[in-house]
Amino acid sequence: MKLTRISLFLSDVKSLLLSHHPDCSKFSKHVYHIRKYKLCIGCFTFYPTVLLTIIFILLFFNLQLFNLFIMFFTSFIFFIPITLNIFGLTKYQFLKIFSKISIGIGTGLMIVSTLLLPIFLFIKISILIEINFIVGAIAYIRAKHVKKICRECEYEDNWSICPGMKPIMDKLYKHNFKKRKLANNQKMKK
């Protein structure tokens, strides 16, 4: 029963799983357009870059202690483009892609060096939590930006009537994953 509900939910939101944005022209520069699919530029640039960086390091780098320390401290340089997100400059697609590639390389360097450096387990866990915090902060900034665009839209962030989100919301309502909000008048009558 639970697996069926999970499967149904994933089916209802499948377009958001790849794009993380409403299917709307205002977000067309936030996604890669590959045939009928829309893929989030941030995720589909960042995560593959992390993975490729880790593979590249493990295959081609000499993982001696000195090199691991250099990798660890160099990783911080690759996080500098986070400032592009903070100052809203990632609205330019080139800078968004550059930022995600740079942060992905920095994350890959930090993960490998943290896991392989001979440091206390507590410190390793703390550093990995820090990486998670940085990625989470970027996701939070992105989510705030999406909401801001939606609030400024003619549908005023009402995803129940927004053509880009209505099909998804209708499925979520139909399958009881989300409940419709009652109008203020209906609430007062009760």
Backbone as a printed PyTorch tensor [residue, N CA C, xyz], in Angstrom:
tensor([[[  0.8230,  -1.1940,   0.0000],
         [  0.0000,   0.0000,   0.0000],
         [  0.8680,   1.2600,   0.0000]],

        [[  1.8790,   1.3110,   0.8810],
         [  2.7410,   2.4930,   0.9550],
         [  3.5330,   2.6680,  -0.3400]],

        [[  4.0340,   1.5770,  -0.9030],
         [  4.7960,   1.6750,  -2.1530],
         [  3.9070,   2.1680,  -3.2910]],

        [[  2.6460,   1.7650,  -3.2850],
         [  1.7000,   2.2220,  -4.3050],
         [  1.4800,   3.7300,  -4.1760]],

        [[  1.3370,   4.2270,  -2.9410],
         [  1.1510,   5.6570,  -2.7040],
         [  2.3970,   6.4510,  -3.1140]],

        [[  3.5420,   5.9150,  -2.7820],
         [  4.7950,   6.5840,  -3.1630],
         [  4.9050,   6.6420,  -4.6770]],

        [[  4.6100,   5.5440,  -5.3280],
         [  4.6630,   5.4760,  -6.7920],
         [  3.6780,   6.4680,  -7.4170]],

        [[  2.4740,   6.5420,  -6.8600],
         [  1.4630,   7.4710,  -7.3660],
         [  1.9230,   8.9200,  -7.1860]],

        [[  2.4730,   9.2340,  -6.0230],
         [  2.9720,  10.5820,  -5.7660],
         [  4.0790,  10.9440,  -6.7570]],

        [[  5.0240,  10.0430,  -6.9560],
         [  6.1190,  10.3080,  -7.8940],
         [  5.5910,  10.5010,  -9.3120]],

        [[  4.5780,   9.7490,  -9.6550],
         [  3.9500,   9.9050, -10.9680],
         [  3.2930,  11.2840, -11.0950]],

        [[  2.6590,  11.7410, -10.0140],
         [  1.9970,  13.0510, -10.0270],
         [  2.9790,  14.2020, -10.1990]],

        [[  4.1530,  14.0760,  -9.6200],
         [  5.1210,  15.1870,  -9.6330],
         [  6.3210,  14.9200, -10.5400]],

        [[  6.2100,  13.9330, -11.4350],
         [  7.3880,  13.5220, -12.2160],
         [  8.0320,  14.6570, -13.0090]],

        [[  7.2310,  15.5920, -13.5240],
         [  7.8540,  16.6860, -14.2760],
         [  8.7040,  17.5770, -13.3720]],

        [[  8.3140,  17.7160, -12.1060],
         [  9.0940,  18.5120, -11.1640],
         [ 10.3560,  17.7970, -10.7050]],

        [[ 10.3550,  16.4710, -10.7650],
         [ 11.5270,  15.7150, -10.3320],
         [ 12.7430,  16.0360, -11.1940]],

        [[ 12.5190,  16.3270, -12.4540],
         [ 13.6280,  16.6250, -13.3540],
         [ 13.9020,  18.1190, -13.4900]],

        [[ 12.8570,  18.9310, -13.4210],
         [ 13.0580,  20.3570, -13.6880],
         [ 13.0690,  21.2260, -12.4350]],

        [[ 12.3400,  20.8330, -11.3790],
         [ 12.2530,  21.6040, -10.1350],
         [ 11.6980,  23.0020, -10.3280]],

        [[ 11.0650,  23.2590, -11.4580],
         [ 10.4870,  24.5610, -11.7520],
         [  9.1260,  24.3510, -12.4090]],

        [[  8.2140,  25.2930, -12.2480],
         [  6.9460,  25.1960, -12.9810],
         [  7.1940,  25.1620, -14.4850]],

        [[  6.3420,  24.4800, -15.2120],
         [  6.4480,  24.3950, -16.6680],
         [  5.9020,  25.6910, -17.2570]],

        [[  6.7520,  26.7030, -17.2930],
         [  6.3200,  28.0600, -17.6060],
         [  7.4380,  28.7680, -18.3650]],

        [[  7.0630,  29.6620, -19.2670],
         [  8.0680,  30.3760, -20.0620],
         [  8.9980,  31.2300, -19.1910]],

        [[  8.5160,  31.6580, -18.0360],
         [  9.3530,  32.4660, -17.1360],
         [ 10.5340,  31.6680, -16.5880]],

        [[ 10.4500,  30.3480, -16.6740],
         [ 11.5220,  29.4890, -16.1690],
         [ 12.2700,  28.7670, -17.2930]],

        [[ 12.0380,  29.1660, -18.5300],
         [ 12.6530,  28.4440, -19.6450],
         [ 14.1830,  28.5420, -19.6370]],

        [[ 14.7260,  29.5930, -19.0310],
         [ 16.1840,  29.7270, -18.9660],
         [ 16.7620,  29.0660, -17.7170]],

        [[ 15.9110,  28.4290, -16.9270],
         [ 16.3520,  27.7420, -15.7210],
         [ 16.5400,  26.2520, -15.9640]],

        [[ 16.1980,  25.8180, -17.1680],
         [ 16.2350,  24.3850, -17.4630],
         [ 16.9250,  24.1390, -18.8010]],

        [[ 17.5210,  22.9430, -18.9190],
         [ 17.9900,  22.4750, -20.2150],
         [ 16.7890,  21.8790, -20.9300]],

        [[ 16.6450,  22.1490, -22.2080],
         [ 15.5590,  21.5880, -22.9960],
         [ 16.1380,  20.4700, -23.8540]],

        [[ 15.8220,  19.2330, -23.5050],
         [ 16.3130,  18.0750, -24.2470],
         [ 15.1010,  17.2690, -24.6990]],

        [[ 14.8080,  17.4180, -25.9870],
         [ 13.5950,  16.8330, -26.5690],
         [ 12.3900,  17.2770, -25.7670]],

        [[ 11.5840,  16.3350, -25.2800],
         [ 10.3760,  16.7230, -24.5390],
         [ 10.6570,  16.9430, -23.0550]],

        [[ 11.8900,  16.7190, -22.6290],
         [ 12.2390,  16.8240, -21.2120],
         [ 12.8380,  18.1840, -20.8900]],

        [[ 12.5630,  18.6140, -19.6640],
         [ 13.1810,  19.8160, -19.1260],
         [ 13.9490,  19.3930, -17.8820]],

        [[ 15.2380,  19.7120, -17.8650],
         [ 16.1190,  19.3030, -16.7700],
         [ 16.6740,  20.5390, -16.0680]],

        [[ 16.5990,  20.5480, -14.7640],
         [ 17.0890,  21.6660, -13.9670],
         [ 18.5760,  21.9090, -14.2550]],

        [[ 18.8990,  23.1340, -14.6550],
         [ 20.2980,  23.4650, -14.9560],
         [ 21.1740,  23.2610, -13.7240]],

        [[ 20.6940,  23.7050, -12.5650],
         [ 21.5010,  23.5810, -11.3510],
         [ 21.8390,  22.1410, -11.0290]],

        [[ 20.8320,  21.3090, -10.9290],
         [ 21.0520,  19.9120, -10.5320],
         [ 21.7780,  19.1150, -11.6000]],

        [[ 21.3770,  19.2940, -12.8660],
         [ 21.9710,  18.4940, -13.9300],
         [ 23.3100,  19.0440, -14.3980]],

        [[ 23.7930,  20.0790, -13.7520],
         [ 25.1650,  20.5420, -13.9430],
         [ 25.9830,  20.2050, -12.6970]],

        [[ 25.4440,  20.5240, -11.5180],
         [ 26.1700,  20.3470, -10.2600],
         [ 26.4920,  18.8740,  -9.9620]],

        [[ 25.4850,  18.0250,  -9.8930],
         [ 25.7170,  16.6410,  -9.4690],
         [ 26.6120,  15.8490, -10.4260]],

        [[ 26.4110,  15.9430, -11.7460],
         [ 27.3610,  15.2570, -12.6260],
         [ 28.7910,  15.7800, -12.4890]],

        [[ 28.9270,  17.1020, -12.2400],
         [ 30.2640,  17.6710, -12.0540],
         [ 30.9180,  17.1050, -10.8020]],

        [[ 30.1590,  16.9780,  -9.7170],
         [ 30.6960,  16.3670,  -8.4860],
         [ 31.1670,  14.9570,  -8.7780]],

        [[ 30.3110,  14.1690,  -9.4190],
         [ 30.6430,  12.7730,  -9.7100],
         [ 31.8640,  12.6630, -10.6170]],

        [[ 31.9040,  13.4490, -11.6810],
         [ 33.0540,  13.4040, -12.5980],
         [ 34.3300,  13.8630, -11.9070]],

        [[ 34.2320,  14.8530, -11.0430],
         [ 35.4110,  15.3220, -10.2990],
         [ 35.9530,  14.2030,  -9.4130]],

        [[ 35.0660,  13.5290,  -8.6970],
         [ 35.4950,  12.4370,  -7.8150],
         [ 36.1500,  11.3270,  -8.6280]],

        [[ 35.5360,  10.9350,  -9.7260],
         [ 36.0990,   9.8700, -10.5810],
         [ 37.4550,  10.3030, -11.1230]],

        [[ 37.5410,  11.5250, -11.6380],
         [ 38.7890,  12.0470, -12.2000],
         [ 39.8990,  12.0460, -11.1510]],

        [[ 39.5960,  12.4950,  -9.9510],
         [ 40.5980,  12.5380,  -8.8750],
         [ 41.0710,  11.1240,  -8.5360]],

        [[ 40.1340,  10.2140,  -8.3650],
         [ 40.4990,   8.8470,  -7.9790],
         [ 41.3010,   8.1330,  -9.0630]],

        [[ 41.0510,   8.4660, -10.3210],
         [ 41.7620,   7.8070, -11.4190],
         [ 43.1190,   8.4440, -11.7310]],

        [[ 43.2170,   9.7570, -11.6220],
         [ 44.3890,  10.4330, -12.1640],
         [ 45.2540,  11.2020, -11.1720]],

        [[ 44.8270,  11.3140,  -9.9220],
         [ 45.6000,  12.0880,  -8.9590],
         [ 46.4040,  11.1760,  -8.0440]],

        [[ 47.5580,  11.6710,  -7.6600],
         [ 48.3600,  11.0000,  -6.6560],
         [ 47.7820,  11.4110,  -5.3030]],

        [[ 47.2350,  10.4710,  -4.5760],
         [ 46.4940,  10.7760,  -3.3590],
         [ 47.3660,  10.7270,  -2.1050]],

        [[ 48.5660,  11.2810,  -2.2160],
         [ 49.4470,  11.3870,  -1.0580],
         [ 48.9200,  12.4800,  -0.1280]],

        [[ 49.3760,  12.4350,   1.1070],
         [ 48.8960,  13.3430,   2.1410],
         [ 49.0030,  14.8140,   1.7340]],

        [[ 50.1540,  15.2180,   1.2010],
         [ 50.3480,  16.6080,   0.8040],
         [ 49.3250,  17.0120,  -0.2500]],

        [[ 49.1060,  16.1660,  -1.2630],
         [ 48.1470,  16.4700,  -2.3290],
         [ 46.7130,  16.5560,  -1.7930]],

        [[ 46.3910,  15.7210,  -0.8210],
         [ 45.0580,  15.7690,  -0.2200],
         [ 44.8270,  17.0900,   0.5060]],

        [[ 45.8650,  17.5740,   1.2040],
         [ 45.7420,  18.8750,   1.8650],
         [ 45.5820,  19.9990,   0.8380]],

        [[ 46.3530,  19.9420,  -0.2470],
         [ 46.2300,  20.9470,  -1.3210],
         [ 44.8170,  20.9020,  -1.9000]],

        [[ 44.3170,  19.6940,  -2.1520],
         [ 42.9620,  19.5370,  -2.6800],
         [ 41.9230,  20.1500,  -1.7440]],

        [[ 42.0720,  19.8580,  -0.4630],
         [ 41.1040,  20.3490,   0.5160],
         [ 41.0620,  21.8720,   0.5140]],

        [[ 42.2330,  22.5150,   0.5960],
         [ 42.2570,  23.9750,   0.6700],
         [ 41.9140,  24.6300,  -0.6690]],

        [[ 42.2500,  23.9640,  -1.7670],
         [ 41.8860,  24.4780,  -3.0940],
         [ 40.3750,  24.4370,  -3.2980]],

        [[ 39.7190,  23.4710,  -2.6890],
         [ 38.2670,  23.3280,  -2.8820],
         [ 37.5240,  24.6050,  -2.4980]],

        [[ 38.0370,  25.3360,  -1.5100],
         [ 37.3570,  26.5560,  -1.0730],
         [ 37.3230,  27.6190,  -2.1640]],

        [[ 38.3500,  27.6520,  -3.0070],
         [ 38.3830,  28.6250,  -4.1070],
         [ 37.2090,  28.3850,  -5.0480]],

        [[ 36.8700,  27.1020,  -5.2610],
         [ 35.7920,  26.7680,  -6.1870],
         [ 34.4020,  27.1030,  -5.6360]],

        [[ 34.3200,  27.4250,  -4.3460],
         [ 33.0360,  27.8170,  -3.7610],
         [ 32.7730,  29.3220,  -3.8750]],

        [[ 33.7590,  30.0920,  -4.3200],
         [ 33.5930,  31.5420,  -4.4480],
         [ 32.3900,  31.9140,  -5.3220]],

        [[ 32.1080,  31.1900,  -6.4110],
         [ 30.9370,  31.5610,  -7.2290],
         [ 29.5860,  31.4570,  -6.5170]],

        [[ 29.5620,  30.9580,  -5.2740],
         [ 28.3160,  31.0010,  -4.5000],
         [ 27.8450,  32.4470,  -4.3940]],

        [[ 28.7900,  33.3740,  -4.3920],
         [ 28.4230,  34.7870,  -4.3090],
         [ 27.5680,  35.2120,  -5.5110]],

        [[ 27.7290,  34.5390,  -6.6540],
         [ 26.8770,  34.8470,  -7.8070],
         [ 25.4170,  34.5620,  -7.4710]],

        [[ 25.1710,  33.4630,  -6.7420],
         [ 23.8030,  33.1380,  -6.3140],
         [ 23.2860,  34.1770,  -5.3430]],

        [[ 24.1260,  34.5370,  -4.3770],
         [ 23.7150,  35.4770,  -3.3280],
         [ 23.3300,  36.8320,  -3.9270]],

        [[ 24.0830,  37.2870,  -4.9250],
         [ 23.8220,  38.5910,  -5.5270],
         [ 22.8560,  38.5250,  -6.7140]],

        [[ 22.2700,  37.3540,  -6.9430],
         [ 21.2530,  37.2100,  -7.9910],
         [ 21.7990,  37.2420,  -9.4070]],

        [[ 23.0960,  37.0390,  -9.5740],
         [ 23.6930,  37.0910, -10.9120],
         [ 23.4990,  35.8000, -11.6970]],

        [[ 23.0020,  34.7560, -11.0250],
         [ 22.7860,  33.5060, -11.7380],
         [ 21.5280,  33.5510, -12.5960]],

        [[ 20.8940,  34.7250, -12.6800],
         [ 19.7810,  34.8730, -13.6270],
         [ 20.3180,  34.8150, -15.0560]],

        [[ 21.6150,  35.0510, -15.2110],
         [ 22.2600,  34.8940, -16.5100],
         [ 22.6980,  33.4340, -16.6460]],

        [[ 22.2010,  32.7790, -17.6710],
         [ 22.3930,  31.3370, -17.8100],
         [ 23.8730,  30.9410, -17.7910]],

        [[ 24.7210,  31.6850, -18.4710],
         [ 26.1460,  31.3570, -18.5000],
         [ 26.7300,  31.3610, -17.0910]],

        [[ 26.3950,  32.3880, -16.3010],
         [ 26.9250,  32.4810, -14.9360],
         [ 26.3470,  31.3840, -14.0410]],

        [[ 25.0950,  31.0220, -14.2740],
         [ 24.4810,  29.9320, -13.5070],
         [ 25.2310,  28.6220, -13.7680]],

        [[ 25.4860,  28.3240, -15.0430],
         [ 26.1960,  27.0880, -15.3980],
         [ 27.6250,  27.1240, -14.8610]],

        [[ 28.3170,  28.2600, -15.0330],
         [ 29.6720,  28.4130, -14.5040],
         [ 29.6970,  28.1750, -12.9920]],

        [[ 28.7520,  28.7790, -12.2870],
         [ 28.6650,  28.6510, -10.8350],
         [ 28.4810,  27.1940, -10.4230]],

        [[ 27.5630,  26.4960, -11.0860],
         [ 27.2820,  25.0980, -10.7230],
         [ 28.4750,  24.1930, -11.0200]],

        [[ 29.1770,  24.4430, -12.1080],
         [ 30.3720,  23.6450, -12.4280],
         [ 31.4520,  23.8910, -11.3740]],

        [[ 31.6970,  25.1580, -11.0480],
         [ 32.7280,  25.4870, -10.0750],
         [ 32.4120,  24.8980,  -8.7020]],

        [[ 31.1780,  25.0740,  -8.2480],
         [ 30.7860,  24.5390,  -6.9440],
         [ 30.8380,  23.0130,  -6.9540]],

        [[ 30.4960,  22.4020,  -8.0870],
         [ 30.5860,  20.9450,  -8.2170],
         [ 32.0190,  20.4460,  -8.1010]],

        [[ 32.9520,  21.1550,  -8.7380],
         [ 34.3710,  20.7810,  -8.6330],
         [ 34.8340,  20.9370,  -7.1850]],

        [[ 34.4950,  22.0610,  -6.5650],
         [ 34.8750,  22.2790,  -5.1650],
         [ 34.3100,  21.2080,  -4.2490]],

        [[ 33.0620,  20.8320,  -4.4710],
         [ 32.4350,  19.7930,  -3.6500],
         [ 33.1380,  18.4580,  -3.8370]],

        [[ 33.4290,  18.0970,  -5.0850],
         [ 34.1390,  16.8480,  -5.3540],
         [ 35.5110,  16.8170,  -4.6920]],

        [[ 36.2590,  17.9190,  -4.8140],
         [ 37.5840,  18.0060,  -4.1760],
         [ 37.4690,  17.8580,  -2.6570]],

        [[ 36.4790,  18.5480,  -2.0830],
         [ 36.3270,  18.5090,  -0.6320],
         [ 35.9010,  17.1250,  -0.1490]],

        [[ 35.0100,  16.4730,  -0.8700],
         [ 34.5600,  15.1350,  -0.4590],
         [ 35.7170,  14.1470,  -0.4640]],

        [[ 36.4560,  14.1020,  -1.5640],
         [ 37.5650,  13.1400,  -1.6670],
         [ 38.6220,  13.4310,  -0.6150]],

        [[ 39.0320,  14.6820,  -0.5010],
         [ 40.1060,  15.0010,   0.4480],
         [ 39.6550,  14.7550,   1.8880]],

        [[ 38.4100,  15.0800,   2.1890],
         [ 37.9010,  14.8590,   3.5510],
         [ 37.8710,  13.3720,   3.8930]],

        [[ 37.3870,  12.5710,   2.9650],
         [ 37.2880,  11.1310,   3.2370],
         [ 38.6440,  10.4540,   3.3510]],

        [[ 39.6480,  10.9560,   2.6130],
         [ 40.9530,  10.2830,   2.5870],
         [ 41.9930,  10.8760,   3.5350]],

        [[ 41.7790,  12.0880,   4.0030],
         [ 42.7390,  12.6710,   4.9510],
         [ 42.6840,  11.9210,   6.2880]],

        [[ 43.8480,  11.7370,   6.9160],
         [ 43.8680,  11.0430,   8.2100],
         [ 43.4880,  12.0010,   9.3510]],

        [[ 42.2150,  12.3320,   9.4250],
         [ 41.7160,  13.2180,  10.4770],
         [ 40.6440,  12.4700,  11.2670]],

        [[ 40.3060,  13.0190,  12.4270],
         [ 39.3080,  12.3750,  13.2790],
         [ 37.9770,  12.2270,  12.5480]],

        [[ 37.2900,  11.1400,  12.8280],
         [ 35.9950,  10.8720,  12.2130],
         [ 35.0100,  12.0110,  12.4730]],

        [[ 35.0370,  12.5620,  13.6810],
         [ 34.1410,  13.6670,  14.0250],
         [ 34.3640,  14.8610,  13.0920]],

        [[ 35.6230,  15.1610,  12.7920],
         [ 35.9490,  16.2830,  11.8990],
         [ 35.4770,  15.9750,  10.4870]],

        [[ 35.6670,  14.7290,  10.0290],
         [ 35.2020,  14.3380,   8.7020],
         [ 33.6900,  14.5260,   8.5950]],

        [[ 32.9790,  14.0630,   9.6000],
         [ 31.5150,  14.1760,   9.5840],
         [ 31.1090,  15.6500,   9.5950]],

        [[ 31.8020,  16.4560,  10.3860],
         [ 31.4920,  17.8920,  10.4500],
         [ 31.6940,  18.5700,   9.0960]],

        [[ 32.7620,  18.2160,   8.4060],
         [ 33.0410,  18.8100,   7.0920],
         [ 31.9780,  18.3660,   6.0810]],

        [[ 31.6120,  17.0990,   6.1110],
         [ 30.5930,  16.6100,   5.1860],
         [ 29.2370,  17.2670,   5.4650]],

        [[ 28.9460,  17.5420,   6.7270],
         [ 27.7160,  18.2720,   7.0750],
         [ 27.7980,  19.6950,   6.5400]],

        [[ 28.9870,  20.3010,   6.6050],
         [ 29.1830,  21.6530,   6.0650],
         [ 28.8940,  21.6680,   4.5660]],

        [[ 29.3730,  20.6620,   3.8470],
         [ 29.1030,  20.5740,   2.4100],
         [ 27.5980,  20.4960,   2.1760]],

        [[ 26.9350,  19.6640,   2.9660],
         [ 25.4900,  19.5220,   2.8450],
         [ 24.7910,  20.8520,   3.1290]],

        [[ 25.2890,  21.5990,   4.0990],
         [ 24.7170,  22.9060,   4.4290],
         [ 24.8640,  23.8700,   3.2500]],

        [[ 26.0270,  23.8840,   2.6210],
         [ 26.2670,  24.7790,   1.4840],
         [ 25.3080,  24.4480,   0.3440]],

        [[ 25.1880,  23.1510,   0.0240],
         [ 24.2770,  22.7310,  -1.0450],
         [ 22.8340,  23.0800,  -0.6650]],

        [[ 22.4790,  22.8780,   0.6000],
         [ 21.1350,  23.2270,   1.0660],
         [ 20.8660,  24.7170,   0.9830]],

        [[ 21.8640,  25.5300,   1.3030],
         [ 21.7060,  26.9900,   1.2310],
         [ 21.4670,  27.4280,  -0.2100]],

        [[ 22.1620,  26.8180,  -1.1340],
         [ 21.9590,  27.1390,  -2.5530],
         [ 20.5470,  26.7400,  -2.9780]],

        [[ 20.0970,  25.5790,  -2.5450],
         [ 18.7340,  25.1290,  -2.8740],
         [ 17.6970,  26.0780,  -2.2780]],

        [[ 17.9500,  26.5550,  -1.0740],
         [ 17.0280,  27.5030,  -0.4280],
         [ 16.9530,  28.8080,  -1.2190]],

        [[ 18.1020,  29.3100,  -1.6490],
         [ 18.1330,  30.5400,  -2.4410],
         [ 17.3600,  30.3300,  -3.7430]],

        [[ 17.5490,  29.1700,  -4.3670],
         [ 16.8320,  28.8610,  -5.6060],
         [ 15.3280,  28.8200,  -5.3700]],

        [[ 14.9100,  28.1680,  -4.2840],
         [ 13.4790,  28.0600,  -3.9740],
         [ 12.8690,  29.4420,  -3.7280]],

        [[ 13.6030,  30.3110,  -3.0200],
         [ 13.1160,  31.6800,  -2.7920],
         [ 12.9710,  32.4310,  -4.1100]],

        [[ 13.9200,  32.2060,  -5.0130],
         [ 13.8860,  32.8710,  -6.3130],
         [ 12.6780,  32.3940,  -7.1290]],

        [[ 12.4060,  31.0920,  -7.1020],
         [ 11.2470,  30.5440,  -7.8080],
         [  9.9700,  31.1740,  -7.2600]],

        [[  9.8470,  31.2130,  -5.9390],
         [  8.6500,  31.7990,  -5.3160],
         [  8.5100,  33.2810,  -5.6890]],

        [[  9.6200,  33.9990,  -5.7500],
         [  9.5690,  35.4240,  -6.1020],
         [  9.0470,  35.5990,  -7.5240]],

        [[  9.5450,  34.7950,  -8.4450],
         [  9.0740,  34.8700,  -9.8310],
         [  7.5790,  34.5460,  -9.8840]],

        [[  7.1740,  33.5380,  -9.1270],
         [  5.7570,  33.1480,  -9.1170],
         [  4.8760,  34.2400,  -8.4860]],

        [[  5.3440,  34.9060,  -7.4650],
         [  4.5580,  35.9820,  -6.8310],
         [  4.3740,  37.1650,  -7.7780]],

        [[  5.3830,  37.4200,  -8.6210],
         [  5.3240,  38.5490,  -9.5460],
         [  4.5480,  38.2310, -10.8210]],

        [[  4.1650,  36.9800, -10.9790],
         [  3.4470,  36.5160, -12.1650],
         [  1.9810,  36.9420, -12.0990]],

        [[  1.3180,  36.9310, -13.2390],
         [ -0.1090,  37.2890, -13.2760],
         [ -0.9710,  36.3370, -12.4540]],

        [[ -0.4900,  35.1260, -12.1910],
         [ -1.2450,  34.1530, -11.3790],
         [ -0.9230,  34.2870,  -9.8870]],

        [[ -0.0130,  35.1880,  -9.5680],
         [  0.3330,  35.5620,  -8.1990],
         [  0.5880,  34.3750,  -7.2820]],

        [[  1.4010,  33.4620,  -7.7530],
         [  1.8310,  32.3370,  -6.9160],
         [  0.6850,  31.3800,  -6.5540]],

        [[ -0.4080,  31.4400,  -7.2820],
         [ -1.5260,  30.5270,  -7.0460],
         [ -1.3720,  29.3490,  -7.9990]],

        [[ -0.7360,  28.2990,  -7.5290],
         [ -0.4290,  27.1650,  -8.3820],
         [ -1.6600,  26.3460,  -8.7490]],

        [[ -2.7830,  26.6180,  -8.1190],
         [ -4.0180,  25.9170,  -8.4760],
         [ -4.6130,  26.4280,  -9.7790]],

        [[ -4.2100,  27.6520, -10.1960],
         [ -4.7090,  28.1910, -11.4630],
         [ -3.5850,  28.4440, -12.4720]],

        [[ -2.3530,  28.3860, -12.0420],
         [ -1.1960,  28.6090, -12.9150],
         [ -1.1140,  27.4820, -13.9530]],

        [[ -1.0910,  27.8210, -15.2450],
         [ -1.0390,  26.7700, -16.2700],
         [  0.2030,  25.8680, -16.1660]],

        [[  1.2880,  26.3850, -15.6070],
         [  2.5030,  25.5930, -15.4730],
         [  2.4730,  24.6130, -14.3160]],

        [[  1.6150,  24.8740, -13.3270],
         [  1.5450,  24.0040, -12.1470],
         [  0.1850,  23.3390, -11.9550]],

        [[ -0.8640,  23.8760, -12.5890],
         [ -2.2150,  23.3570, -12.3800],
         [ -2.3360,  21.8550, -12.6520]],

        [[ -1.7780,  21.3330, -13.7460],
         [ -1.9130,  19.8870, -13.9640],
         [ -1.3310,  19.0510, -12.8140]],

        [[ -0.2230,  19.4980, -12.2660],
         [  0.4010,  18.7870, -11.1430],
         [ -0.4610,  18.9310,  -9.8960]],

        [[ -0.9040,  20.1450,  -9.6200],
         [ -1.7240,  20.3800,  -8.4310],
         [ -3.0360,  19.6010,  -8.5050]],

        [[ -3.6460,  19.5570,  -9.6820],
         [ -4.8940,  18.8000,  -9.8440],
         [ -4.6910,  17.3290,  -9.4880]],

        [[ -3.5800,  16.7630,  -9.9260],
         [ -3.2880,  15.3560,  -9.5900],
         [ -3.0740,  15.1840,  -8.0870]],

        [[ -2.3640,  16.1330,  -7.4750],
         [ -2.1150,  16.0440,  -6.0370],
         [ -3.4140,  16.1580,  -5.2390]],

        [[ -4.3250,  17.0260,  -5.6860],
         [ -5.6350,  17.1380,  -5.0320],
         [ -6.4440,  15.8590,  -5.2440]],

        [[ -6.4650,  15.3850,  -6.4770],
         [ -7.2590,  14.1970,  -6.8240],
         [ -6.8420,  12.9770,  -6.0050]],

        [[ -5.5530,  12.8390,  -5.7940],
         [ -5.0350,  11.6670,  -5.0810],
         [ -4.8280,  11.9200,  -3.5840]],

        [[ -5.3600,  13.0390,  -3.0980],
         [ -5.3300,  13.4000,  -1.6680],
         [ -3.9210,  13.5630,  -1.0880]],

        [[ -3.0100,  14.0420,  -1.8890],
         [ -1.6900,  14.3770,  -1.3740],
         [ -1.6800,  15.8210,  -0.8690]],

        [[ -2.6390,  16.5770,  -1.3430],
         [ -2.7630,  17.9790,  -0.9760],
         [ -4.2440,  18.2900,  -0.8410]],

        [[ -4.5670,  19.1660,   0.0900],
         [ -5.9680,  19.5600,   0.2910],
         [ -6.1550,  20.9820,  -0.2140]],

        [[ -7.2840,  21.2070,  -0.8680],
         [ -7.5940,  22.5460,  -1.3580],
         [ -7.8590,  23.4750,  -0.1810]],

        [[ -7.3740,  24.6890,  -0.2950],
         [ -7.6250,  25.6920,   0.7470],
         [ -9.0230,  26.2470,   0.5360]],

        [[ -9.7470,  26.3560,   1.6120],
         [-11.0780,  26.9380,   1.5440],
         [-10.9640,  28.4510,   1.4750]],

        [[-11.8780,  29.0640,   0.7600],
         [-11.8940,  30.5310,   0.7020],
         [-12.2290,  31.0700,   2.0860]],

        [[-11.8190,  32.2720,   2.3690],
         [-12.0710,  32.8860,   3.6830],
         [-13.5480,  32.8800,   4.0380]],

        [[-14.4220,  33.0840,   3.0540],
         [-15.8670,  33.0960,   3.3170],
         [-16.3480,  31.7340,   3.8050]],

        [[-15.8560,  30.6790,   3.1780],
         [-16.2670,  29.3340,   3.5790],
         [-15.7700,  29.0150,   4.9710]],

        [[-14.6060,  29.4860,   5.3210],
         [-14.0640,  29.2420,   6.6580],
         [-14.9170,  29.9340,   7.7150]],

        [[-15.3540,  31.1560,   7.4170],
         [-16.1280,  31.9220,   8.3900],
         [-17.5180,  31.3060,   8.6180]],

        [[-18.0970,  30.6950,   7.5820],
         [-19.4180,  30.0850,   7.7070],
         [-19.3960,  28.9020,   8.6560]],

        [[-18.2500,  28.2380,   8.7380],
         [-18.1260,  27.0810,   9.6270],
         [-17.9390,  27.5670,  11.0050]]])
